[in-house]
Amino acid sequence: MFKFFAKLLFFSFLLIPCSFCGVETFRVRKVCSVSLPGDSAEEQNAVLGINDSLAVFMPQDMTYLEGFELKIKIPQIVADWRDSVAFSVYDGIRPKPNASTIDYSGTRIFVTPLPAKLNWIVHVPLKNKNSIKDNGYIAKIEAVPDVSSGYTFIRFQPAMKGVPDETYDAKFNVAVKPVLMNKGTLKLEVFSPDGQNASYEVFIDDAPVALLNGKVLLDSGKHNLNVQSEEFRNEMRTVYIEQAKTSEIQINLKSLAPTLIVTAPENSDVFIDDEKVDSFGTEFVVSEGEHIVKCQLGGYEIVRSLSIEKGKSYSVNLAVDLEISEE
């Protein structure tokens, strides 16, 4: 009868909205601290008991951080005494959590009893807009902590009386890791031939994008990048974005003046409109319009016409081939 009454009191407490709870002053037995990385899913571990707390410190760059995961191993004695331990999340904790301080004040924004199972995974969102889902394997808390102070605060505390004394000696193994959004950053640098600022537009997967300090946040995976300019040639690239990583791309814009490159054996002569080409394998600018290309090798001569258009590159390749056949 007493056990039922204690549970009833606990659930009555849970139904009180936290916004009416105000600032609490409380004492903990100890505080464990972990620091989240901002660009990897590296796991941190802590061992806590009842009346202990966990301070989760945020990375300096939270661009990719949607929340964090707590994987809690619940001792058998606590699982057997269902609803005997409360799991709480606090905002506005003062002073800043550290191992030598046990007295704190703060506002409780979420509280729930630990479930009657040996393993419990809970996700704590850190952004109002997030992709974290609640399902049969992972519980998502319905509150978003204010981490402007650089940390959030988790507390384990007794929720009922009459439990065995060994419950208070139970230890919780807690693994903490970031929940990262499935996005990465493209950092784009565009250079013009003369070193001056160039006017251009950037398209990702055929959609225009605005860069902030040369950067844009993209979904992980493959993307098509197109840099368009009225003054220079359009440049297209395929870029691969990794989750929580920055991919850097440098593009050197090219003039709209058409270019030509000639490759031929050393003992051959190549003429463009009767003007001899002095260097093979080197790109050079050629005027727009119709041109005559003449190639001479030994006693052979080949003549072709070539129509040159603005913004395009052309190549002339004189190849000598040896064909052997048997009948």
SULUR-V391395 format. One record per residue. N is the residue number from 1. OMEGA is omega in whole degrees, -180 to 180 (999 if undefined). BURIAL is I if it has 16 or more other C-alpha atoms within 10 Angstrom, else O. D_FIRST is the distance of its C-alpha to the first C-alpha in Angstrom with 1 decimal. Layout:
N & OMEGA & BURIAL & D_FIRST
N & OMEGA & BURIAL & D_FIRST
This chain:
1 & -180 & O & 0.0
2 & -179 & O & 3.8
3 & 178 & O & 5.4
4 & -179 & O & 5.2
5 & 179 & O & 6.3
6 & 178 & I & 8.7
7 & -180 & I & 10.1
8 & 178 & O & 10.7
9 & -178 & O & 12.5
10 & -179 & I & 14.4
11 & 175 & O & 15.6
12 & 178 & O & 16.6
13 & -179 & O & 18.7
14 & -176 & O & 20.3
15 & 178 & O & 21.5
16 & -180 & O & 23.6
17 & -177 & O & 27.1
18 & -179 & I & 28.4
19 & 179 & O & 31.7
20 & -177 & O & 30.0
21 & -179 & O & 28.4
22 & -179 & O & 31.8
23 & 177 & I & 32.8
24 & 170 & O & 30.3
25 & -175 & O & 31.3
26 & 179 & O & 29.4
27 & 177 & O & 30.1
28 & 178 & I & 29.9
29 & 176 & O & 30.5
30 & 176 & I & 33.3
31 & 171 & I & 34.9
32 & -178 & I & 36.4
33 & 172 & I & 39.2
34 & 179 & I & 40.7
35 & -178 & I & 43.8
36 & 168 & I & 44.2
37 & -177 & I & 47.6
38 & -175 & I & 49.0
39 & 177 & I & 51.1
40 & 180 & I & 49.3
41 & -180 & I & 46.0
42 & -175 & O & 46.0
43 & 175 & O & 42.5
44 & -176 & I & 41.2
45 & 178 & O & 38.5
46 & 176 & O & 36.1
47 & -175 & O & 33.4
48 & 174 & I & 30.4
49 & 175 & I & 27.3
50 & -175 & I & 24.3
51 & 173 & I & 25.8
52 & 180 & I & 29.1
53 & 179 & I & 31.0
54 & 176 & I & 33.7
55 & -179 & I & 36.8
56 & -177 & I & 38.7
57 & -175 & I & 42.3
58 & 173 & I & 44.4
59 & 179 & I & 48.0
60 & 178 & O & 50.9
61 & -178 & O & 51.8
62 & -176 & O & 49.0
63 & -173 & I & 51.2
64 & -173 & I & 49.6
65 & 177 & I & 46.0
66 & -177 & I & 43.6
67 & 174 & I & 40.4
68 & -177 & I & 38.9
69 & 172 & I & 36.6
70 & 176 & I & 33.8
71 & -170 & I & 33.1
72 & 172 & I & 30.0
73 & -174 & I & 29.2
74 & 179 & I & 25.4
75 & -177 & I & 24.6
76 & -177 & O & 22.7
77 & 179 & I & 20.0
78 & 178 & I & 19.4
79 & 179 & I & 19.6
80 & 178 & O & 17.0
81 & -175 & I & 14.5
82 & 178 & I & 15.0
83 & -179 & I & 15.3
84 & -178 & I & 15.3
85 & 179 & I & 18.9
86 & 175 & I & 20.8
87 & -175 & I & 24.4
88 & 175 & I & 26.5
89 & -175 & I & 30.2
90 & 169 & I & 32.2
91 & 171 & I & 35.6
92 & -179 & I & 37.9
93 & 176 & I & 36.9
94 & -4 & O & 39.0
95 & 177 & O & 40.6
96 & -176 & O & 41.6
97 & 174 & I & 39.3
98 & -172 & O & 40.7
99 & -176 & O & 39.7
100 & -179 & O & 40.6
101 & 180 & O & 38.5
102 & -180 & I & 34.8
103 & -175 & O & 34.5
104 & 170 & I & 34.6
105 & -180 & I & 34.2
106 & -179 & I & 33.9
107 & 179 & I & 32.4
108 & -179 & I & 29.5
109 & -180 & I & 30.7
110 & 176 & I & 28.1
111 & 177 & I & 24.5
112 & 175 & I & 22.3
113 & 173 & I & 19.6
114 & -177 & I & 21.3
115 & -179 & I & 21.0
116 & 175 & I & 19.7
117 & -172 & O & 23.3
118 & 178 & I & 25.8
119 & -178 & I & 28.4
120 & 178 & I & 28.2
121 & -179 & I & 31.3
122 & 176 & I & 31.4
123 & 178 & I & 34.5
124 & -180 & I & 35.1
125 & 179 & I & 38.0
126 & 178 & I & 40.6
127 & 180 & I & 42.7
128 & 176 & O & 42.0
129 & -178 & O & 44.3
130 & -179 & O & 43.2
131 & -179 & O & 43.1
132 & -178 & I & 39.7
133 & 174 & O & 37.7
134 & 179 & O & 34.0
135 & -176 & O & 33.6
136 & -177 & O & 31.4
137 & -176 & O & 32.4
138 & 176 & I & 32.6
139 & 177 & I & 30.4
140 & 179 & O & 32.4
141 & -176 & I & 31.0
142 & 177 & O & 32.1
143 & 179 & O & 33.5
144 & -179 & I & 36.9
145 & 173 & I & 37.0
146 & -176 & O & 40.1
147 & 179 & I & 41.9
148 & 177 & O & 45.0
149 & 178 & O & 44.3
150 & -178 & O & 44.6
151 & 169 & I & 41.0
152 & -166 & I & 37.4
153 & 179 & I & 34.3
154 & -178 & I & 31.1
155 & 170 & I & 28.2
156 & -178 & I & 25.2
157 & 178 & I & 22.5
158 & -178 & I & 18.9
159 & 178 & I & 16.4
160 & 176 & I & 13.1
161 & 175 & O & 12.4
162 & 178 & O & 11.2
163 & 179 & I & 13.4
164 & -179 & O & 16.1
165 & -177 & O & 19.3
166 & 176 & O & 21.4
167 & -178 & I & 19.9
168 & 177 & I & 21.8
169 & -177 & O & 25.0
170 & -180 & O & 24.8
171 & 178 & I & 27.9
172 & 172 & I & 28.5
173 & -175 & I & 31.9
174 & 174 & I & 33.0
175 & -176 & I & 36.3
176 & 175 & I & 37.7
177 & -180 & I & 40.7
178 & 167 & I & 42.5
179 & -173 & I & 42.3
180 & 173 & I & 46.0
181 & -178 & I & 47.6
182 & -179 & I & 50.0
183 & 174 & I & 53.0
184 & -176 & I & 55.8
185 & 170 & I & 58.7
186 & 174 & I & 62.4
187 & -174 & I & 64.7
188 & 173 & I & 68.2
189 & -178 & O & 71.4
190 & -178 & I & 74.5
191 & 176 & O & 78.0
192 & -177 & I & 81.3
193 & -177 & O & 84.6
194 & 178 & O & 86.1
195 & 179 & O & 83.0
196 & 178 & O & 82.6
197 & -179 & O & 79.5
198 & 176 & I & 79.4
199 & -178 & O & 78.1
200 & 175 & O & 75.9
201 & -179 & O & 72.9
202 & 177 & I & 70.0
203 & 175 & O & 68.6
204 & -178 & I & 65.6
205 & 176 & O & 65.4
206 & 178 & O & 68.0
207 & 179 & O & 65.9
208 & 179 & O & 67.1
209 & 176 & O & 64.9
210 & 179 & O & 65.1
211 & 174 & O & 65.0
212 & -174 & O & 63.5
213 & 178 & O & 65.4
214 & -175 & O & 66.5
215 & 175 & I & 63.0
216 & 180 & I & 60.9
217 & -177 & I & 57.5
218 & 173 & I & 57.6
219 & 177 & I & 55.3
220 & 179 & I & 55.6
221 & -176 & O & 58.3
222 & 179 & O & 62.0
223 & 175 & I & 63.7
224 & -179 & O & 67.3
225 & 179 & I & 68.8
226 & 177 & I & 71.8
227 & -176 & I & 73.7
228 & 180 & I & 76.3
229 & 176 & I & 79.1
230 & -176 & O & 82.2
231 & -175 & O & 84.1
232 & 180 & I & 83.1
233 & 174 & I & 82.2
234 & -180 & I & 78.8
235 & -180 & O & 76.7
236 & 179 & O & 74.1
237 & 169 & O & 71.6
238 & -177 & O & 68.6
239 & 179 & I & 65.8
240 & -177 & I & 62.6
241 & 177 & I & 59.6
242 & 179 & I & 56.9
243 & 175 & I & 53.3
244 & 178 & I & 52.9
245 & 176 & O & 56.6
246 & 176 & I & 59.8
247 & -176 & O & 62.8
248 & 179 & O & 66.1
249 & 174 & O & 69.1
250 & -180 & O & 72.6
251 & 175 & O & 75.2
252 & 180 & O & 78.8
253 & -179 & I & 80.3
254 & 180 & I & 83.8
255 & 176 & I & 86.7
256 & 179 & I & 87.5
257 & -179 & I & 91.0
258 & -179 & I & 91.5
259 & -179 & I & 92.1
260 & 175 & I & 93.9
261 & -176 & I & 93.7
262 & 173 & I & 96.4
263 & -177 & O & 96.2
264 & 176 & I & 99.3
265 & -174 & O & 101.2
266 & -177 & O & 103.0
267 & 179 & O & 106.5
268 & 176 & O & 105.9
269 & 179 & I & 106.7
270 & -179 & I & 104.5
271 & 172 & O & 105.7
272 & -176 & I & 103.9
273 & 178 & O & 106.6
274 & 176 & O & 109.2
275 & -174 & O & 107.5
276 & 176 & O & 106.7
277 & -174 & O & 103.1
278 & -174 & O & 103.4
279 & 177 & O & 99.9
280 & 176 & O & 97.8
281 & 180 & O & 94.1
282 & -179 & O & 93.8
283 & 177 & O & 92.4
284 & -178 & O & 94.7
285 & 178 & O & 94.8
286 & -177 & I & 97.0
287 & 177 & O & 98.1
288 & 176 & O & 96.9
289 & -177 & O & 99.1
290 & 180 & O & 101.3
291 & 175 & I & 102.4
292 & 178 & O & 104.5
293 & 180 & I & 103.3
294 & -180 & I & 106.0
295 & 180 & I & 105.3
296 & 179 & I & 108.2
297 & -175 & I & 108.0
298 & 179 & O & 111.2
299 & -178 & O & 113.3
300 & 178 & O & 110.4
301 & 177 & O & 109.3
302 & -180 & O & 106.4
303 & 178 & O & 106.1
304 & 173 & O & 103.1
305 & -177 & O & 102.2
306 & 179 & O & 98.9
307 & -175 & O & 97.3
308 & 179 & I & 95.3
309 & 180 & I & 92.5
310 & 175 & O & 90.8
311 & -179 & I & 87.4
312 & 177 & O & 88.0
313 & -177 & I & 88.9
314 & 176 & I & 91.4
315 & 175 & O & 92.6
316 & -176 & I & 95.9
317 & 175 & O & 95.9
318 & -178 & I & 99.1
319 & 177 & O & 98.2
320 & -175 & O & 100.7
321 & 178 & O & 99.8
322 & -180 & O & 101.6
323 & 178 & O & 101.3
324 & 179 & O & 102.5
325 & -180 & O & 102.9
326 & 179 & O & 104.4
327 & 999 & O & 106.1
